[in-house]
Amino acid sequence: MAATVVVYYQLYVQTAVATSIMNHYGMSFGYFSMVAVVGNIAGAGAALVAGFADRWGRANLVAYGLLATGVLTLVALPAAPSSTAFLVLTAVIGFVEGLVLVAAPALVRDLSPQVGRASAMGLWTMGPVLGSLIVTGVTSTTLDDIGWRNEIRYAGVAGIVVALIVAIFLRELAPALRNQLIVDFEERTLLEARAAGLDREQALDTSGRRVLRTDVVVPAIGAGLYLLFYFTVVGSFVVFFSTVHGYSEQRANSLGNWFWAAQAVSLILFGLLSDRLRVRKPFIVTGLIGSLALMIVFASVSTQASTDFDTFALLGCCMGVFGGMAYAPWMAGFTENVERHSPSATAAGLAVSGSVTRLIVAATAIALPMVASSVTTLVDHGEDVAEAQQQAAPALAVIAAHPALFAELDRYPSDALPPDLGVRAFTEVGPASLALVTQAKPALDIIKRHGTDVAEASKDASDQWRTWWWICVAGQAIFLPTAFLIRGPWTPRRARLDAETRAAARAREHDALPAT
């Protein structure tokens, strides 16, 4: 879990300081979104590679992948000389992280039998949640003091430290053991006996074709659509709250703390309950219905100026709780679906889910600037115009008192002003007020160039973001029916009967083993 947490810390830290990065490199919001697109497409390709690369060793992929991303994040990314270099480095880091984020849950599955799988997957799924919580927690308290480059460097240092710990302590099961269906630890003797009968090639047979089935691919697509809101929170929450509600980066990140903390607790709690009752689908469906209802509320009120910080925090907590209720049991159920087709191709099944999710994230990064097109203008020029309006406020008051005169003055360069017009301005406005307007000319020029565009973008932003939130609602609604493809019992009673049947079969197989 620690490896996953630090990977997501490195992955998400850029979005927490997005406005600072865009301002430093002169990036538009569209260009910054393309950085996310390139990184996620690279990650999607890497996810597929990782699914078919078990011969390298899952632990090796995690350890060396973390070390590589840690070094790049510490040294290269904050020192990128241009926006193009930043884009290329993000793609390289995204590719390596794609490898790690398939190998890590495959290791979790290997080391957790189905009885206990939801708790284990709940812990693993805390990786992105705790990673996000660390990002928002650190940036919300330190960003103004240390700057965006050091925020990224902190993530790099964390990656290197955890990579060294992983290299020393992380181990994996032999292929012959990990590529079997494991329901509970009581099957250990049987598993070892079965593994002894497999040769190396059989044990390493991880063909992914066996998991390209409806009950694997369709739920993976549904989960990716469900996560539209999650990835918007990760990638653009700061931008949304800064452009629509005027929050600072630190304040927006502190709001994210409520969402991530509630989800972290929920993932563990409902993972344990799912394992205790041995059912997945009741938790998945209930969590999805609750999440969908709250998403509808959020889409309805989030762009209203009257919605305050406390309301957003409460909504975030509730959405985090229902999201955790749905997702930890879903991850367990999804791996169990894959195992029913081929336990040896678990990594391939997780690669399908990982690559689909990454592609949907890339599509999100492309679509969001198109839907919320006002964001580019507000990010590029909104802060400059606001500062200019503040600096030029006295001069604007003078201009507002003599609109016709200053409209006529604007028709001439300052060195080609007709004498009679200059005398008129001197008489009507006075030398002190004219000097005030002259001194504010740089700020007034900014307002003249971008003020109208920023005003129109500010007016349009709420409607555009509301449209995007309803797209997220649609993604969650689509996911709901795909959850019914997750196999397994609906009731604890049925689960107990299935467990008793399996225990009887296990006892018969055990009795049939040779005495040795």
C-alpha positions as CSV (number, residue, x, y, z in Angstrom):
1,M,0.0,0.0,0.0
2,A,2.8,2.4,0.8
3,A,4.2,2.0,-2.7
4,T,0.8,2.8,-4.2
5,V,0.3,5.8,-1.9
6,V,3.6,7.4,-3.0
7,V,3.0,6.7,-6.7
8,Y,-0.3,8.6,-6.5
9,Y,1.4,11.3,-4.4
10,Q,3.8,11.8,-7.3
11,L,1.1,11.6,-9.9
12,Y,-1.3,14.1,-8.3
13,V,1.0,16.7,-6.9
14,Q,1.1,18.5,-10.2
15,T,-2.6,19.1,-10.2
16,A,-2.5,20.6,-6.7
17,V,-0.1,23.3,-8.0
18,A,-1.7,23.5,-11.4
19,T,-2.3,27.3,-11.5
20,S,1.3,27.9,-10.4
21,I,2.7,25.7,-13.1
22,M,0.5,27.2,-15.8
23,N,1.5,30.7,-14.7
24,H,5.3,29.8,-14.6
25,Y,5.4,28.2,-18.1
26,G,2.7,30.4,-19.6
27,M,0.6,27.4,-20.3
28,S,-3.0,27.7,-21.3
29,F,-5.5,25.4,-19.4
30,G,-5.8,23.5,-22.7
31,Y,-2.1,22.9,-22.9
32,F,-1.9,21.8,-19.2
33,S,-4.8,19.4,-20.0
34,M,-2.8,18.0,-22.9
35,V,0.0,17.3,-20.4
36,A,-2.5,15.1,-18.5
37,V,-3.6,13.5,-21.8
38,V,-0.1,12.5,-22.8
39,G,0.8,11.2,-19.3
40,N,-2.3,9.0,-19.2
41,I,-2.0,7.7,-22.7
42,A,1.6,6.7,-21.8
43,G,0.3,5.1,-18.6
44,A,-2.4,3.2,-20.5
45,G,0.2,1.7,-22.8
46,A,2.4,0.8,-19.9
47,A,-0.6,-0.8,-18.1
48,L,-1.0,-3.2,-21.0
49,V,2.7,-4.0,-21.0
50,A,2.7,-4.7,-17.3
51,G,-0.2,-7.1,-17.7
52,F,1.9,-9.3,-19.9
53,A,5.3,-8.8,-18.3
54,D,5.0,-11.1,-15.2
55,R,8.3,-12.8,-16.2
56,W,10.1,-9.6,-15.0
57,G,8.6,-10.1,-11.5
58,R,5.8,-7.9,-10.1
59,A,8.0,-6.9,-7.1
60,N,10.7,-5.8,-9.5
61,L,8.3,-3.7,-11.5
62,V,7.2,-1.9,-8.3
63,A,10.6,-1.3,-6.8
64,Y,12.5,-0.2,-9.9
65,G,9.5,1.7,-11.2
66,L,9.2,3.7,-7.9
67,L,12.9,4.5,-8.0
68,A,12.7,5.8,-11.5
69,T,9.7,8.0,-10.9
70,G,11.2,9.2,-7.7
71,V,14.4,10.4,-9.3
72,L,12.6,12.0,-12.2
73,T,10.2,13.8,-9.9
74,L,12.9,15.0,-7.6
75,V,15.5,16.1,-10.1
76,A,14.1,16.5,-13.6
77,L,10.5,17.6,-13.4
78,P,10.9,20.8,-11.2
79,A,13.9,21.8,-13.3
80,A,12.1,21.4,-16.7
81,P,13.3,24.4,-18.8
82,S,10.2,24.7,-20.9
83,S,6.6,23.6,-21.2
84,T,7.6,21.1,-23.9
85,A,10.2,19.5,-21.6
86,F,7.6,19.4,-18.8
87,L,5.2,17.6,-21.2
88,V,7.8,15.0,-22.2
89,L,8.9,14.3,-18.6
90,T,5.3,13.9,-17.6
91,A,4.8,11.3,-20.3
92,V,7.9,9.3,-19.2
93,I,6.8,9.4,-15.6
94,G,3.2,8.4,-16.6
95,F,4.6,5.4,-18.5
96,V,6.6,4.1,-15.5
97,E,3.7,4.7,-13.1
98,G,1.4,2.7,-15.4
99,L,3.7,-0.3,-14.9
100,V,3.7,0.1,-11.2
101,L,-0.1,0.6,-10.9
102,V,-0.8,-2.8,-12.5
103,A,1.9,-4.7,-10.7
104,A,0.9,-3.4,-7.3
105,P,-2.7,-4.6,-7.2
106,A,-1.7,-7.9,-8.8
107,L,0.6,-8.4,-5.8
108,V,-2.2,-7.5,-3.4
109,R,-4.4,-10.1,-5.1
110,D,-1.6,-12.7,-4.9
111,L,-1.2,-12.3,-1.2
112,S,-4.9,-12.1,-0.3
113,P,-7.4,-15.0,-0.6
114,Q,-11.0,-14.2,-1.7
115,V,-12.0,-14.3,2.0
116,G,-10.3,-11.0,3.0
117,R,-10.0,-9.7,-0.6
118,A,-12.3,-6.7,-0.1
119,S,-10.3,-5.6,3.0
120,A,-7.0,-6.0,1.1
121,M,-8.3,-4.1,-2.0
122,G,-9.7,-1.5,0.3
123,L,-6.2,-1.0,1.7
124,W,-4.8,-0.9,-1.8
125,T,-7.5,1.5,-3.0
126,M,-6.5,3.8,-0.2
127,G,-3.4,4.4,-2.3
128,P,-4.9,7.0,-4.5
129,V,-7.0,8.4,-1.6
130,L,-4.2,8.7,0.8
131,G,-1.9,10.0,-2.0
132,S,-4.5,12.7,-2.7
133,L,-4.9,13.4,1.0
134,I,-1.1,13.8,1.4
135,V,-1.0,16.1,-1.6
136,T,-3.8,18.3,-0.3
137,G,-2.6,18.2,3.2
138,V,1.0,19.2,2.4
139,T,0.1,21.8,-0.2
140,S,-2.7,23.4,1.9
141,T,-0.2,24.1,4.6
142,T,3.1,24.8,2.8
143,L,2.5,26.0,-0.7
144,D,2.7,29.7,0.0
145,D,5.9,29.2,1.9
146,I,7.9,26.8,-0.3
147,G,6.6,27.2,-3.8
148,W,5.4,24.7,-6.4
149,R,8.9,23.3,-7.3
150,N,9.6,22.1,-3.7
151,E,6.1,20.6,-3.5
152,I,7.1,18.3,-6.5
153,R,10.5,17.6,-5.0
154,Y,8.9,16.5,-1.7
155,A,7.0,13.8,-3.7
156,G,10.2,12.7,-5.4
157,V,12.1,12.2,-2.1
158,A,9.1,10.2,-0.8
159,G,9.2,8.0,-3.9
160,I,13.0,7.2,-3.5
161,V,12.7,6.4,0.2
162,V,9.7,4.0,-0.4
163,A,11.5,2.4,-3.4
164,L,14.4,1.5,-1.2
165,I,12.2,0.0,1.4
166,V,10.2,-2.0,-1.2
167,A,13.5,-3.3,-2.8
168,I,14.6,-4.6,0.6
169,F,11.4,-6.1,2.0
170,L,8.8,-6.8,-0.8
171,R,8.7,-10.4,-2.0
172,E,6.2,-12.2,-4.2
173,L,4.8,-15.7,-4.5
174,A,6.2,-18.3,-6.9
175,P,4.2,-18.2,-10.2
176,A,2.9,-21.7,-9.6
177,L,1.2,-20.6,-6.3
178,R,0.1,-17.1,-7.3
179,N,-1.6,-18.3,-10.5
180,Q,-4.2,-20.4,-8.7
181,L,-7.6,-19.5,-7.3
182,I,-7.2,-18.9,-3.5
183,V,-10.4,-18.7,-1.5
184,D,-9.0,-18.9,2.0
185,F,-5.7,-19.7,3.8
186,E,-7.0,-23.1,4.8
187,E,-6.3,-24.2,1.2
188,R,-2.6,-23.9,1.5
189,T,-1.8,-27.6,1.5
190,L,-3.9,-28.1,-1.6
191,L,-2.4,-25.2,-3.4
192,E,1.1,-26.4,-2.7
193,A,0.1,-29.8,-4.0
194,R,-1.4,-28.4,-7.2
195,A,1.6,-26.1,-7.7
196,A,4.0,-29.0,-7.5
197,G,2.3,-30.5,-10.6
198,L,2.9,-27.4,-12.7
199,D,6.0,-26.9,-14.8
200,R,7.6,-23.5,-15.2
201,E,5.9,-22.7,-18.6
202,Q,2.5,-23.7,-17.2
203,A,3.1,-21.5,-14.2
204,L,4.1,-18.5,-16.3
205,D,1.2,-18.9,-18.8
206,T,-0.5,-15.5,-18.4
207,S,-2.3,-15.2,-21.7
208,G,-4.6,-12.3,-21.5
209,R,-7.1,-13.5,-24.1
210,R,-8.9,-15.6,-21.5
211,V,-9.9,-12.5,-19.5
212,L,-11.2,-10.5,-22.5
213,R,-14.8,-11.3,-21.5
214,T,-17.9,-9.3,-21.0
215,D,-17.9,-9.6,-17.2
216,V,-14.3,-8.2,-17.2
217,V,-14.3,-5.6,-19.9
218,V,-17.7,-4.0,-19.4
219,P,-17.3,-3.5,-15.6
220,A,-13.9,-2.0,-16.3
221,I,-15.4,0.5,-18.7
222,G,-18.2,1.2,-16.2
223,A,-15.7,1.9,-13.4
224,G,-13.7,4.2,-15.6
225,L,-16.9,6.3,-16.3
226,Y,-17.8,6.2,-12.7
227,L,-14.4,7.7,-11.9
228,L,-14.9,10.8,-14.1
229,F,-15.8,12.8,-11.1
230,Y,-13.0,11.4,-9.0
231,F,-10.4,12.3,-11.7
232,T,-11.9,15.7,-12.1
233,V,-11.5,16.2,-8.3
234,V,-7.9,15.1,-8.6
235,G,-7.1,17.1,-11.7
236,S,-9.3,20.2,-11.7
237,F,-10.9,20.8,-8.3
238,V,-8.4,23.6,-7.6
239,V,-9.1,25.1,-11.0
240,F,-12.8,24.9,-10.5
241,F,-12.9,26.5,-7.1
242,S,-10.4,29.2,-8.0
243,T,-12.2,30.2,-11.2
244,V,-15.8,29.9,-10.1
245,H,-15.6,30.6,-6.3
246,G,-12.4,32.6,-6.1
247,Y,-10.7,30.2,-3.7
248,S,-6.9,30.2,-3.4
249,E,-4.9,27.0,-4.2
250,Q,-4.4,26.4,-0.5
251,R,-8.1,26.8,0.4
252,A,-9.2,24.6,-2.5
253,N,-6.8,21.9,-1.4
254,S,-8.0,22.1,2.2
255,L,-11.5,21.4,0.9
256,G,-10.2,18.3,-0.8
257,N,-9.0,17.0,2.6
258,W,-12.6,16.4,3.7
259,F,-13.4,14.2,0.6
260,W,-10.2,12.1,0.8
261,A,-10.3,11.6,4.6
262,A,-13.9,10.3,4.5
263,Q,-13.2,8.0,1.6
264,A,-10.1,6.6,3.3
265,V,-12.1,5.6,6.3
266,S,-14.9,4.2,4.2
267,L,-12.7,2.0,2.1
268,I,-11.4,0.2,5.1
269,L,-14.7,0.0,6.9
270,F,-16.8,-1.4,4.0
271,G,-14.0,-3.6,2.9
272,L,-14.0,-5.3,6.3
273,L,-17.8,-5.5,6.3
274,S,-17.9,-7.0,2.8
275,D,-15.4,-9.7,3.9
276,R,-17.2,-10.3,7.1
277,L,-20.5,-10.9,5.4
278,R,-18.9,-12.5,2.3
279,V,-21.0,-10.4,-0.2
280,R,-19.9,-7.7,-2.6
281,K,-22.9,-6.6,-4.7
282,P,-25.1,-5.2,-2.0
283,F,-22.4,-2.8,-0.9
284,I,-21.5,-2.0,-4.5
285,V,-25.1,-1.2,-5.5
286,T,-26.0,0.7,-2.3
287,G,-22.8,2.8,-2.6
288,L,-23.4,3.6,-6.2
289,I,-27.0,4.7,-5.6
290,G,-25.9,6.9,-2.7
291,S,-23.0,8.3,-4.7
292,L,-25.2,9.0,-7.7
293,A,-27.8,10.8,-5.6
294,L,-25.1,13.0,-4.0
295,M,-23.6,13.7,-7.4
296,I,-26.9,15.0,-8.6
297,V,-27.0,17.3,-5.5
298,F,-23.5,18.5,-6.1
299,A,-24.2,19.2,-9.8
300,S,-27.2,21.2,-8.8
301,V,-25.6,23.5,-6.1
302,S,-21.8,23.5,-6.8
303,T,-21.9,26.5,-9.2
304,Q,-24.2,28.6,-7.1
305,A,-22.5,31.6,-5.4
306,S,-24.5,31.0,-2.2
307,T,-23.0,27.5,-1.7
308,D,-20.4,27.9,1.1
309,F,-17.3,26.1,2.2
310,D,-19.1,24.1,4.9
311,T,-21.7,22.8,2.4
312,F,-19.0,21.6,0.0
313,A,-17.1,19.9,2.9
314,L,-20.3,18.1,4.0
315,L,-21.0,17.0,0.4
316,G,-17.4,15.9,0.0
317,C,-17.5,13.8,3.2
318,C,-20.8,12.0,2.2
319,M,-19.6,11.4,-1.4
320,G,-16.4,10.0,0.0
321,V,-18.2,7.6,2.3
322,F,-20.5,6.2,-0.5
323,G,-17.6,6.0,-2.9
324,G,-15.6,3.9,-0.5
325,M,-18.6,1.7,0.1
326,A,-18.9,0.9,-3.6
327,Y,-15.3,0.8,-4.7
328,A,-13.5,-1.5,-2.3
329,P,-16.0,-4.4,-2.7
330,W,-16.0,-3.7,-6.5
331,M,-12.3,-4.1,-6.7
332,A,-12.5,-7.4,-4.8
333,G,-15.4,-8.6,-7.0
334,F,-13.6,-7.5,-10.2
335,T,-10.5,-9.6,-9.4
336,E,-12.8,-12.5,-8.5
337,N,-14.4,-12.2,-11.9
338,V,-11.0,-12.4,-13.5
339,E,-10.0,-15.4,-11.4
340,R,-13.1,-17.3,-12.5
341,H,-11.8,-17.2,-16.1
342,S,-8.0,-17.6,-15.4
343,P,-6.2,-17.0,-12.0
344,S,-2.9,-17.0,-13.9
345,A,-4.0,-14.0,-16.0
346,T,-4.9,-11.7,-13.0
347,A,-2.3,-9.2,-14.0
348,A,-3.7,-9.1,-17.5
349,G,-7.2,-8.5,-16.2
350,L,-6.0,-5.7,-14.0
351,A,-4.1,-4.3,-17.1
352,V,-7.4,-4.2,-18.9
353,S,-9.0,-2.2,-16.1
354,G,-5.9,0.1,-15.7
355,S,-5.5,0.9,-19.4
356,V,-9.3,1.5,-19.8
357,T,-9.3,3.9,-16.8
358,R,-6.2,5.7,-18.1
359,L,-7.7,6.2,-21.5
360,I,-10.9,7.6,-20.0
361,V,-8.8,10.0,-17.9
362,A,-7.1,11.1,-21.1
363,A,-10.5,11.6,-22.8
364,T,-11.6,13.6,-19.7
365,A,-8.6,15.9,-20.0
366,I,-9.4,16.5,-23.6
367,A,-13.2,17.0,-23.1
368,L,-13.1,19.2,-20.0
369,P,-11.4,22.2,-21.6
370,M,-13.9,21.9,-24.5
371,V,-16.9,21.9,-22.2
372,A,-15.6,24.4,-19.7
373,S,-13.9,26.6,-22.3
374,S,-14.0,29.7,-20.1
375,V,-11.4,28.1,-17.8
376,T,-8.6,28.8,-20.3
377,T,-9.4,32.5,-20.3
378,L,-9.8,32.7,-16.6
379,V,-6.6,30.8,-15.8
380,D,-4.6,32.7,-18.4
381,H,-5.9,36.2,-17.7
382,G,-8.3,36.2,-14.8
383,E,-5.7,36.9,-12.1
384,D,-4.0,39.6,-14.1
385,V,-7.3,41.4,-14.8
386,A,-8.3,41.2,-11.1
387,E,-5.0,42.6,-10.0
388,A,-5.2,45.3,-12.7
389,Q,-8.7,46.3,-11.6
390,Q,-7.5,46.6,-8.0
391,Q,-4.5,48.7,-9.0
392,A,-6.4,50.9,-11.3
393,A,-9.5,51.3,-9.2
394,P,-9.0,55.1,-8.5
395,A,-8.2,55.7,-12.2
396,L,-11.3,53.8,-13.2
397,A,-13.4,55.9,-10.9
398,V,-12.1,59.0,-12.7
399,I,-12.8,57.5,-16.1
400,A,-16.3,56.5,-15.0
401,A,-17.0,60.1,-14.0
402,H,-16.0,61.4,-17.5
403,P,-16.8,58.6,-20.0
404,A,-17.3,60.7,-23.1
405,L,-14.1,62.6,-22.6
406,F,-11.9,59.6,-22.0
407,A,-13.5,57.7,-24.9
408,E,-12.4,60.6,-27.1
409,L,-8.9,60.7,-25.5
410,D,-8.5,56.9,-26.3
411,R,-8.8,57.7,-30.0
412,Y,-5.3,59.5,-30.0
413,P,-1.8,58.4,-29.0
414,S,-0.5,60.4,-26.0
415,D,2.1,62.2,-28.2
416,A,-0.5,63.2,-30.9
417,L,-3.2,64.6,-28.7
418,P,-5.0,67.7,-30.3
419,P,-4.2,70.8,-28.2
420,D,-7.8,71.7,-27.7
421,L,-8.7,68.2,-26.4
422,G,-5.7,68.4,-24.0
423,V,-6.9,71.7,-22.6
424,R,-10.4,70.4,-22.3
425,A,-9.2,67.3,-20.3
426,F,-7.0,69.5,-18.1
427,T,-9.9,71.8,-17.4
428,E,-12.6,69.2,-16.8
429,V,-10.6,66.5,-15.0
430,G,-7.8,68.4,-13.3
431,P,-4.1,67.7,-13.3
432,A,-4.1,65.4,-10.3
433,S,-6.7,63.1,-11.7
434,L,-5.1,63.1,-15.2
435,A,-1.8,62.1,-13.6
436,L,-3.6,59.3,-11.7
437,V,-5.0,57.9,-15.0
438,T,-1.6,58.2,-16.7
439,Q,0.1,56.3,-13.9
440,A,-2.4,53.5,-14.1
441,K,-2.0,53.1,-17.9
442,P,-0.2,49.6,-17.7
443,A,-3.1,48.2,-15.6
444,L,-5.7,49.9,-17.8
445,D,-4.1,48.4,-20.9
446,I,-4.5,44.9,-19.3
447,I,-8.1,45.6,-18.6
448,K,-8.6,46.9,-22.1
449,R,-7.0,43.8,-23.8
450,H,-8.5,41.1,-21.6
451,G,-11.2,42.6,-19.4
452,T,-14.1,41.9,-21.7
453,D,-13.0,38.3,-22.4
454,V,-12.6,37.7,-18.6
455,A,-16.0,39.2,-17.8
456,E,-17.7,37.0,-20.4
457,A,-15.8,33.9,-19.2
458,S,-16.7,34.6,-15.6
459,K,-20.3,34.8,-16.7
460,D,-20.2,31.6,-18.7
461,A,-18.1,29.5,-16.2
462,S,-20.8,28.4,-13.9
463,D,-23.1,27.1,-16.7
464,Q,-20.2,25.3,-18.3
465,W,-19.0,23.6,-15.1
466,R,-22.6,22.6,-14.3
467,T,-22.7,20.9,-17.7
468,W,-19.5,19.0,-16.8
469,W,-20.8,17.9,-13.5
470,W,-23.9,16.5,-15.2
471,I,-21.6,14.5,-17.5
472,C,-20.1,13.1,-14.4
473,V,-23.6,12.2,-13.2
474,A,-24.2,10.3,-16.5
475,G,-20.9,8.4,-16.0
476,Q,-22.0,7.2,-12.5
477,A,-25.5,6.3,-13.9
478,I,-23.9,4.1,-16.6
479,F,-21.7,2.3,-14.1
480,L,-24.6,1.2,-12.0
481,P,-26.0,-1.5,-14.3
482,T,-22.5,-2.8,-15.1
483,A,-22.1,-3.6,-11.3
484,F,-24.6,-6.5,-11.7
485,L,-22.0,-8.3,-13.9
486,I,-19.9,-8.8,-10.7
487,R,-20.5,-12.3,-9.7
488,G,-21.2,-13.7,-6.3
489,P,-24.0,-14.0,-3.8
490,W,-26.4,-11.2,-2.9
491,T,-27.1,-12.4,0.7
492,P,-24.9,-13.5,3.6
493,R,-27.0,-16.7,3.9
494,R,-26.2,-17.7,0.3
495,A,-22.6,-16.8,0.9
496,R,-22.4,-19.1,3.9
497,L,-24.0,-22.0,1.9
498,D,-21.4,-21.5,-0.8
499,A,-18.6,-21.5,1.7
500,E,-19.9,-24.8,3.3
501,T,-20.1,-26.4,-0.1
502,R,-16.5,-25.4,-0.9
503,A,-15.2,-26.5,2.5
504,A,-16.7,-30.0,1.8
505,A,-15.1,-30.2,-1.6
506,R,-11.8,-29.0,-0.2
507,A,-12.0,-31.7,2.5
508,R,-12.6,-34.4,-0.1
509,E,-9.7,-33.2,-2.2
510,H,-7.4,-33.1,0.8
511,D,-8.3,-36.6,1.8
512,A,-7.4,-37.8,-1.7
513,L,-3.8,-36.4,-1.4
514,P,-1.0,-38.9,-1.0
515,A,0.0,-39.5,2.6
516,T,3.4,-37.8,1.9
